[in-house]
Structures are given as C-alpha cells and as structure tokens.
Amino acid sequence: MPHALIVGGSGVIGRAIALRLAAAGWQVRVTGRSRLPAELHTAGVRFVAADRADLRRELAAGADLLVDCVCYTADHARALVELAAEAGSTVLLSSKAVYVDAAGNHSNSDIEPRFDGPIPESAATMSPSNIDYNSRAGYGASKVAAEQVSLDSGHTITVLRPSRVHGVGNRRPREWVFVKRILDRRRSVLLRRRGSGIVHTTAAANLAALVETVAHNPGTRILNIADPDTPSALEISRTVARHLEHDWTEVLLDDQPLGRTPWDAAHPVILDTSAAMALGYQPVGDYATTVAAQLDWLMSAARSGDASAILPADDDPYFRQFFDYPAEDEFLRR
Ligand SMILES: NC(=O)c1ccc[n+]([C@@H]2O[C@H](COP(=O)([O-])OP(=O)(O)OC[C@H]3O[C@@H](n4cnc5c(N)ncnc54)[C@H](OP(=O)(O)O)[C@@H]3O)[C@@H](O)[C@H]2O)c1
C-alpha cells in the first residue's frame, strides 16, 4: 500500500488530496496544529499534530509521496527539502500569484495585471524575496523563493501553481459572496464590469486528481492547475443561484464601484493547464460540477446553527467589501 504524508493537510487543498489518495488505496497521514476533519477520520486518514517547524526527517521516512500545503518561504522550503530527502517524491503547493505581466504587475498589485492570454508555466514571475509572506508584496515573491530552493535541491519535487481554489473546508470560500446574498434573501445581484471578469477557478478535487497523476509520474517541474473551463463572475453567480434554486435580478454595472466580486478582474487571469493534461491528468469535472460540494457544505454549515466555526464572520475584512447592502439599495431606488 503506497504511503503519503501531507503537511498542512486539514485545509481545503490537503483535505481533497487526502480523500482522493485514501479512496485510491493509499495510506495517508496529515499534519496540522489543531485536529483532523471528521470526513478524513472516516476515510481512514491518520493525523499527526505538529507545527511545521517541529517536523522531523523521520516523519517522512518511507513516504512514497510528500505534499507540503504550508510552504510559504525559502526557509519553509529548506525544511521541506530535508523531509524530501526521505520521501519518494514531493509536491509543493505554490500559487498563480507568482506570475507578473509585461509591466511587472501581479495578482496582488495595486494595478491589475494584464496577461496576453492563458499563462504558461514558463511565464515571467516576481523576483524571489523574503519580505513578509502575509503581505501583498510578499506572498508571490516568497512563493518564488520557496519554489527556487525546492527545484534547486536536486530532489524530485513538483511545484503546483493553483489559481482561486474552491472546495469543502475552504477557509476563504469566495462563493460565499453569492451564498450569503441568497441566505439574506436578496432579490438582486449587482455585478461590476457587467460580470465579465475572469480569475481562473481551481477545484481542490481537480488539484487532487493532478497530485495523484504526479504521484505516479514523479518529476522535477512546475505545473499550473485550474478547472477545465473559465467561468466569468456572471457565470459563477448563475451557477450558485441555479444550485441553490434561487431567482434574482441580475444588475450588470459598467462603471460603478458597486457589485464587487472576487472574480471581477479588469483583464482575464487564466492558467494554461496543457502541461498537466500532457502528463495524463484527467479533471474530475468543470467548475459547475465541482463547486457543488462546497456550496452544499456552506449551506449545511449555515443551517446547522453552529456556523461560526467555519463561515466567514460578518466583520471579516475580506468579505465585508462585497456586502454593502445599504449602498446597493440606494442605487436600486434611484
Ligand atoms: N486556497 C487558495 O485559493 C489557494 C490558491 C493558490 C495557492 N494556494 C496555496 O495552497 C496551499 C494550501 O492552501 P489551503 O487553502 O489548503 O490552506 P488552508 O486551508 O489554510 O490549510 C492550511 C492547512 O495547514 C495547517 N497549518 C497552517 N499553519 C500550519 C503550521 N504552522 N504548521 C502545521 N500546519 C499548519 C492548517 O491546519 P491547522 O490550523 O490545524 O494547523 C491547515 O490544515 C498554501 O500554500 C497556499 O498558498 C491556495
């Protein structure tokens, strides 16, 4: 029975990978600081309580596959390389946030990036840096530094670059901007840029399918991972409304600050996933098919009465910007 160790495996990505591998007959252990989600326990996944700073080489000994979901810096990558020496092959979770356009702008810049088309793995990235990875300037640059340390190590390490991830257990479930609106019985959905914005979605389930493919084809490489389709903000709003059987009026806005969504980019941000496909990876499904599990999970949490543990709080600084109901009502009254 092959054996996998997933560092930071109880979040949205680690959880999907653990479930996928366990279902395929792997013995899976995940590390984290708090606890194992019940779904993983039921699937036979084992939990190792450990901060990543406390991971010892012995933990990875004999692992056919090592996956790191909490590698954000060059220092983290140096620790990963130590573990990778004990494992058959390794996967490092990076991000599409590393990419820069011709003007040097990236996903977290003040000026939105303008890419020429689907972004291949060979596209330019930010320069590596060790500034705070929790900052807008530092996240992508620190990921580049981590990638470089890993790829230069001589170990068999695949770097994955997902885009905006959706899936069960998501700590930032972006579709909440539409789910909450439906729970709040809003009769209208306002969409900036007429809902035409695209920031590629990545189902955790599709990413997990790629990890299984990589496990059978170890290599030292970088792979983009995103859904086979590229839904716009309008299409995402329709997918959510359809799944939750909600009717609302779409208000498509041209140059209003209202109607913000996580996908309302000025220019499309789309990942070229042909390298993953060439490796033999088969997506589990398109966006509408794969996002259903996260939508059901959000609804079940909201209805359980114990939503506070996992749903974004009303004062969450990221989500607050999407729910300016008084301003919307005033606009609609005009
Ligand atoms: N989610 C996205 O949209 C997205 C997009 C692109 C790239 N990525 C990358 O993908 C990776 C995984 O993201 P994710 O969204 O799955 O993250 P997540 O949901 O926040 O999960 C992180 C996991 O790591 C554990 N963890 C956090 N800090 C830890 C520490 N110091 N030591 C040990 N375990 C720790 C957490 O559990 P405990 O709290 O119990 O420790 C949790 O299981 C990240 O590297 C991220 O940069 C994510």
Ligand as a Chemical Component Dictionary entry (heavy atoms), coordinates in Angstrom:
data_LIG
# 
_chem_comp.id                   LIG 
_chem_comp.type                 NON-POLYMER 
_chem_comp.pdbx_formal_charge   0 
_chem_comp.three_letter_code    LIG 
# 
loop_
_chem_comp_atom.comp_id 
_chem_comp_atom.atom_id 
_chem_comp_atom.alt_atom_id 
_chem_comp_atom.type_symbol 
_chem_comp_atom.charge 
_chem_comp_atom.model_Cartn_x 
_chem_comp_atom.model_Cartn_y 
_chem_comp_atom.model_Cartn_z 
_chem_comp_atom.pdbx_ordinal 
LIG N1  N1  N 0  -6.808 28.403 -1.192 1  
LIG C1  C1  C 0  -6.424 29.023 -2.322 2  
LIG O1  O1  O 0  -7.237 29.704 -3.003 3  
LIG C2  C2  C 0  -5.007 28.874 -2.799 4  
LIG C3  C3  C 0  -4.671 29.405 -4.054 5  
LIG C4  C4  C 0  -3.365 29.289 -4.516 6  
LIG C5  C5  C 0  -2.415 28.664 -3.731 7  
LIG N2  N2  N 1  -2.758 28.170 -2.511 8  
LIG C6  C6  C 0  -1.705 27.548 -1.703 9  
LIG O2  O2  O 0  -2.072 26.222 -1.367 10 
LIG C7  C7  C 0  -1.590 25.876 -0.071 11 
LIG C8  C8  C 0  -2.716 25.268 0.743  12 
LIG O3  O3  O 0  -3.749 26.231 0.832  13 
LIG P1  P1  P 0  -5.100 25.931 1.595  14 
LIG O4  O4  O 0  -6.068 26.933 1.080  15 
LIG O5  O5  O -1 -5.427 24.491 1.567  16 
LIG O6  O6  O 0  -4.706 26.340 3.066  17 
LIG P2  P2  P 0  -5.604 26.247 4.367  18 
LIG O7  O7  O 0  -6.996 25.859 4.035  19 
LIG O8  O8  O 0  -5.352 27.485 5.135  20 
LIG O9  O9  O 0  -4.967 24.996 5.111  21 
LIG C9  C9  C 0  -3.719 25.074 5.675  22 
LIG C10 C10 C 0  -3.504 23.822 6.483  23 
LIG O10 O10 O 0  -2.241 23.870 7.105  24 
LIG C11 C11 C 0  -2.366 23.766 8.526  25 
LIG N3  N3  N 0  -1.367 24.691 9.041  26 
LIG C12 C12 C 0  -1.366 26.042 8.989  27 
LIG N4  N4  N 0  -0.262 26.540 9.559  28 
LIG C13 C13 C 0  0.460  25.471 9.966  29 
LIG C14 C14 C 0  1.694  25.324 10.640 30 
LIG N5  N5  N 0  2.428  26.387 11.023 31 
LIG N6  N6  N 0  2.132  24.087 10.904 32 
LIG C15 C15 C 0  1.415  23.000 10.536 33 
LIG N7  N7  N 0  0.231  23.075 9.902  34 
LIG C16 C16 C 0  -0.234 24.293 9.632  35 
LIG C17 C17 C 0  -3.781 24.120 8.854  36 
LIG O11 O11 O 0  -4.298 23.407 9.952  37 
LIG P3  P3  P 0  -4.102 23.935 11.449 38 
LIG O12 O12 O 0  -4.692 25.315 11.506 39 
LIG O13 O13 O 0  -4.808 22.911 12.258 40 
LIG O14 O14 O 0  -2.646 23.935 11.686 41 
LIG C18 C18 C 0  -4.471 23.591 7.580  42 
LIG O15 O15 O 0  -4.636 22.203 7.676  43 
LIG C19 C19 C 0  -0.989 27.152 0.516  44 
LIG O16 O16 O 0  0.401  27.055 0.424  45 
LIG C20 C20 C 0  -1.496 28.259 -0.376 46 
LIG O17 O17 O 0  -0.546 29.299 -0.516 47 
LIG C21 C21 C 0  -4.026 28.257 -2.018 48 
# 
loop_
_chem_comp_bond.comp_id 
_chem_comp_bond.atom_id_1 
_chem_comp_bond.atom_id_2 
_chem_comp_bond.value_order 
_chem_comp_bond.pdbx_ordinal 
LIG N1  C1  SING 1  
LIG C1  O1  DOUB 2  
LIG C1  C2  SING 3  
LIG C2  C3  SING 4  
LIG C2  C21 DOUB 5  
LIG C3  C4  DOUB 6  
LIG C4  C5  SING 7  
LIG C5  N2  DOUB 8  
LIG N2  C6  SING 9  
LIG N2  C21 SING 10 
LIG C6  O2  SING 11 
LIG C6  C20 SING 12 
LIG O2  C7  SING 13 
LIG C7  C8  SING 14 
LIG C7  C19 SING 15 
LIG C8  O3  SING 16 
LIG O3  P1  SING 17 
LIG P1  O4  DOUB 18 
LIG P1  O5  SING 19 
LIG P1  O6  SING 20 
LIG O6  P2  SING 21 
LIG P2  O7  DOUB 22 
LIG P2  O8  SING 23 
LIG P2  O9  SING 24 
LIG O9  C9  SING 25 
LIG C9  C10 SING 26 
LIG C10 O10 SING 27 
LIG C10 C18 SING 28 
LIG O10 C11 SING 29 
LIG C11 N3  SING 30 
LIG C11 C17 SING 31 
LIG N3  C12 SING 32 
LIG N3  C16 SING 33 
LIG C12 N4  DOUB 34 
LIG N4  C13 SING 35 
LIG C13 C14 SING 36 
LIG C13 C16 DOUB 37 
LIG C14 N5  SING 38 
LIG C14 N6  DOUB 39 
LIG N6  C15 SING 40 
LIG C15 N7  DOUB 41 
LIG N7  C16 SING 42 
LIG C17 O11 SING 43 
LIG C17 C18 SING 44 
LIG O11 P3  SING 45 
LIG P3  O12 DOUB 46 
LIG P3  O13 SING 47 
LIG P3  O14 SING 48 
LIG C18 O15 SING 49 
LIG C19 O16 SING 50 
LIG C19 C20 SING 51 
LIG C20 O17 SING 52 
# 
